[in-house]
Amino acid sequence: MSLKLLVVEDSKPIATVIKQIAQSLNYEVVLATTLAQVEEILSGDTDFFAATVDYALPDAIDGEAIPCVLSHGIPSVVMTGKMDDATRQKILDQPVIDYIPKENSQAFLYLKRVLYWQQTNSSNAILVVDDSATARRHIVELLKRRNFIVHTANNGVQALERLKQHKDIKMVITDLEMPEMDGIILTNEIRKKYTREQLAIIGISGAVSGIHSARFIKNGADDFLRKPFCPEEFYCRITQNIESLNNITQMQHAANTDYLTELSNRRAFFRSAEQRITEYVKRDISYCLAVLDIDDFKKVNDNYGHEAGDQVLKVLALYMRKHFGAGLTARMGGQEFAVLLHGLDVDQLYNKLDDFRREIAVSTLPAADTQISITISIGVVFDSKDGLSQQMNEADNALYLAKDYGRNQVVISGNEEQE
C-alpha cells in the first residue's frame, strides 16, 4: 500500500514538481493550496505518512499551516521562500523534519532525499549513549522525527551490552563525559569489534576544549558534534554517516552478488563456503557440496533467444532459494550453480538434491511469451575433509559423469556407477 503524502503548496508549478518527486518514490499525494483546505482535509483524514508544507499560503502568510499539520502528528518538511533569521528560527522551534529554502533546483533534489530517508530510516537503528536523561530525550526526539529506530544507554558499559542485544544498530552517538566508561574509551572498545564499514560513531561533548574532537576521531569515531548543537547540523551529520554506511553495504552487495540471479557470486560463495565447511567439520555436522548445471542450455539460447535464456536462469535461481532455504546457493558462471547444504544425514541430503532435480524436470519455466522445459545434472561431494578447491573439483568431475551418463541425474563423487 502506498504511503500518503500531504502536499501543502499554493504554487501550481512547485506543487507539480513535488507531486512528481513524491510519486517517483511511490507516495500517494493529496494536495492542498490553502490553510482552509488543509483543515478540511485533516478533519476527515489524518492518516498521512508525511507532509510538505509551504510557509506562506494565501490565507496563512506567516507559517500558520505548520502547527496545524504538526498538531495531527504528521511529520512535516517546510518549504519556504523566506530565509531571514527570524523565520528560520521560528521554523526550527517547531518539531519539523526539516526546512528547505525554495532557492533553486537543488531544493527539490534535497526534498527527494528527505522523503526517501523518511521511508528507509526505519531500517536503521541508532544507539544514543548519554548519562543525562534530558540530553538523551532531546537526541531521541530528533532521531524519531526522522523515523530511525532508537536504543539508549546511560553509559559506555551499558552501551556495549546494547550492541550485543541489538545487531541492527548502525550508529552510536555517544557523549564524552559519563561515569563507569566515558565516550572515548567506549569508542575505542567498539572499534575493537566493529569496523567503520559496519558501524558509525559520532562523539558529542559540551566541553569547551577543542581537543576532544581530535581525541574522538583518533580513537575511531567518524564525526564529532559540540553541544549545544543545531538540529540542522545534527541531521546533516547523521544522514551523511548513514548514507556512507548504506553506500558501503550496496557496494559490498554488488561485489558479492550475481547481477542476473541475485544469488551469491563465485567469489562470495568460496569465502562463505570455506567458513561454513570449517565449522561443519569441527562440529561433525553432515554436509554436502553440489555443483549443478542446466542440460543443453545452448539449445535454450539458440531456440528461444538469450533474453529467454536469462529468464530461465533467474527462475531457476528462485526455485533454488525456495527449495534449499538456509543453504548457501550461488551462480558460479554461465549455466552452472553451486549449493552447500548441512544439518541432515547423507541420505537426506542426497534426497533433497534429487527432489530438486525432479521438481525442475517436471516444471515448465516462464520465459518471455512461452514456457520452457529444462533438466539439470548435479555432481555432489559428501562430508569431505579436503579443501574447498579440491571438493569443487571432485563435484565438477561428478557433474561431468552425470552428463556422460545421460544428464538429468545426481552423481556422487567417488561413485563409479550411475546413481
Buried (B, 14 or more C-beta within 10 A) or exposed (E): EEBBBBBBBBBEEBBEBBBEBBEEBEBEBBBBBBBEBBBEBBEEEBEBBBBBBBBBBEBBEEBBBBEBBBEBEBBBBBBBEBEEEEBBEBBBEEBBBBBBBBEEEEBBEBBBBBBEBBBEBEEBBBBBBBBBEEBBEBBBEBBBBBBBBBBBBBBBBBBBEBBEEEEEBBBBBBBBBBEEBBBBBBBBBBBEEBEBEEBBBBBBBBEEEEEBBEBBBEBBBBBBBBBEBEBEEBBEBBBEBBEBBBEBEEEEEEEBBBEEBEBBBBEBBBEBBEEBBEEBEEEEBBBBBBBBBBBEBEEBBEEBEEEBBBBBBBBBBEBBEEBBEEBBBBBBEEBBBBBBBBEBEBEEBBBBBBEBBBEBBEBEBBBEEEEBEBBBBBBBBBBBEBEBEEBBBBBBBBBBBBBEBEBBBBBBBEEEEEB
